[in-house]
């Protein structure tokens, strides 16, 4: 149990460090990624107003219609395309990427590249 607590504390520490450097505004909101072993969650957040502008996850009906798994790189890429499309529909073209303390590798990188392919700039 001690090892799990140490991993969680490290993730919290890294996320706090990242959040100290970036913040979302109404012109350029923050694309925040949360990752678990089985699922991914992506939100576009305006930190000044304290509001979530749009959100998708691997548990949502839009993603489940694609018949992909949230635990794979292909699923992460599909989720990135979904959040990019949803943000474009909301009138958002530029975002600040918040990797949530996770390494920019694997599913996080695939989600970011999928969002870029959908037209988001960051």
N, C-alpha and C positions, 0 to 999 in steps of 0.2 A: 504494500500500500504506500510505503514511503516513496517509492520510485514514481508512482502515478502522481502523487502530490507534488513532487519536484518538477515533473514535466508540466503540470498545470500551472505551477508558479512561474516557470520559465516562459510559458506562452503568455500569461498575464503580463509579465514584465516586458516582454518584447512588444506586445500590443500597446501597452501604455507608452513605451518609447516612441512607437510609430505615430500614435495619436497625438503626442506632444508636438510633432512636427507638421502634421497635416490637419486641415479642417475644411469642411464643405461650406460653400456659400450658395446663394440662390443662382448666381451666374455659373458656378462650377461646383456642383454638389459632390459628395464623397460616395464612391462605389465601395461599399463595405462587404467583405467576404467572410463568412463563418463556415468552418469546415468541421465535420465529424467523420468518423470512420466510414459511415454508410451514406451520408447526405451532404449537400452543399446548400448554402443559403446566400443570396445576394440582395443587397438593398442599396438604393440610391437615396442618400440622406442630405438634407439641408440642415447643417448644424446651427446656423444662426437662428432659424425659426424653430429648430428642434422637431422637424417633421420628416417622416419617410415619404418620399415622392413616389417611388414604385419599388416593388419587391417581387422576387421569384425564388422558388426553392425546388429541390428535386422531389418534394412531396406534393407539389401543386398539380392541378389537373392539366395545365398546359404542357408541363414536362412529361407527365405520365403518358400523354397521348403520343409522345415520340418513342415510347418503348425502349428507353435507355436506362442504365443504372447510374445513380449518383456517385457510386464508388469507383467509377472508371474515368479515364482521361477523355474518352469520347462523350460521356455524359456531361462532364464539366464543360466541354466545348459547346455542346448543345445548350446548356444552361446559360453560358456567356452570350450566345446568339439571342436567346430569349430576353435576357435583361437588356441587351443592346437595342433590340427591337422595341421593347416596352418603354425604354427611356427615350428613344427617338419619337415614339408616338406621344410622349408627354412633353416634347419640345426641348429635350436635353441633348446637347451634342458633345459637350466637354465635361469630363469628370476628373476627380482626383482619386487615384486607386489606393485603397486601404486593404492591404493583404492580411490584416488581422493578426499579425505576429507570426504568421506562417511563412515558411521559405517560399520564394518565388520559383516554384519548381513543381512539376507534375500537374495535379488537378488545378492548382491555383493559377499556374501559367497558362494552362489550356483554357480556363474560364476567361482570363484576361485577353487572350488572343481571339477567342470567340466573340467577345464584346467588341474588340477592335474591328473584326470582320463585319459586324453588324452596323458599324459606322460611328461608334463612340471614339472620342479622341482623349488619350491620356498618355 
